[in-house]
Amino acid sequence: MRFATQPQPQRSQPRLARHAALTFASLVAANLVIQAPQRVGAQTEPANEVNVELIMDSSGSMGAATNTGEPRIDAAKRVLNQVIDAIPTDRPELNVGFRVFGHKGNNTESGRPESCQSSDLTVPVAGVDPPALRAQVANYTPVGWTPIGLSLERAAADFPAASDTVTNSIILVTDGLETCDADPCAIATQLKESAAGITIYVVGLGLDAEELRITSCIAENTGGEIVGAQNADELSVALFTFLEELEVVVTTGFLEIESIGGLYPHATLTCDDEPATDSNPDGGEPFTYTFTAETNKVEAPVGVCDLEWTNPSGDETAIKVNIEAERTTFVRGSLLKFPQGAGEIYVLKAQDGTVIWQDQIEQGDWVWVLPGIYTCDLLELVGDPILLSFSVQTLPGSATQVEIFTAP
């Protein structure tokens, strides 16, 4: 059994010989390289001017925990920095701003009047300024109440007039309902009907199904979308999905498994579920792809995914791979070529104990493995075998041949 995409040579006949000596090449150290991202191509620039404002909730409830135990504010900060890193800075037609609300006063009744009047544009919708955006994310702390309506109302002045070549959008992240007596749904309608023609996309962080239903009119009244997110991973998927729809970022990358002489495992890649949406509250199916003999490269959604394959022994090898936007994640491999045996059964193991091979080995047998150190032992001592055991370190991108020498 081998990983192969081409016809295999016939097994050589066992050569019976008495064991005399065993040597194998001394190999230099090699690091296990699972990912080596590289640029694969620039995003096609849209003809239209794209203006996007991120509006973030800074109410006191952002200090509550997500379903993974991480504070919502920490999850939001981490994901926002990922978003900032992904936004291209070389597109003159792209403008991204940052507005925060509920960041003054406090979440007590005495602090409510000040908090309900707190909504500030801290980074204007003019170009892309990563340092300024990161600085605002660093200052972003859970404090007060939730003046969503006020924020939308003030955001109307942040955009130019819409036209056939100018699109204006808001991405609103909130973990609660309006608590400052405004009507954000009516204000959202006014924004869409204004000269700015703003479309609103909403992420409900930690909202339950009823809260999402109540909040959904903000997006629906402008032709936008709403999704729910219960943790950082789901928030990341939601934000990147919206940003891709707005042609701000690309939310897919590529995974390539190294092919050596046309050989590579026909592994299965599984990525996280698609986010829940208003029209699909249960979310989508996970992205799954199984490599075939025809290709060792696939386009996949951004994020941490699972890559698994079955070794010739029947044991599974599983690794994590990080898919980055517009980049290729490269899974390095190596080819281990066995020495000639005499029909005995050997067990080849990785350092973590995974059994890669459990079968006879003959000259001409090989297996695709991750670069690393492997041990091969005779399964059961019977008679006078040629080979008892060996250890070998395989190099990335190359074939490692184990040789033995016997005497009459």
Buried (B, 14 or more C-beta within 10 A) or exposed (E): EEBBBEEEEEEEEBEEBEBEEBEBEEEEEBEBBBBBBEEEEEBEBBEBBBBBBBBBBBBBBBBBEBEEEBBBBBBBBBBBBBBBEBBBEEBEBBBBBBBBBBBBBBBEEEBBEBBBBBBBBBBBBEBBBBEBBBBBBEEBEBBBBBBBBBBBBBBBEBBBEBEEEBBBBBBBBBBBBBBBEBBBBEBBBBBBEBEBBBBBBBBBBBBEEEBBBBBBBBBBBBEBBBBBBBBBBBBBBBBBBBBBBBBBBBBBBBBBBBBBEEBBBBBBBBBBBBBBBBEEEEBEEBBEBEBEEEEBBBEBBBBEBBBBBBBBBEBEBEBEBBBBBBBBBBBBBBBBBBBBBBBBBBBBBBEEEBBBBBBBBBBEBBBBBBBBBBEBEBEEEEEEBBBEEBEBBBBBBBBBBBBBEBEE
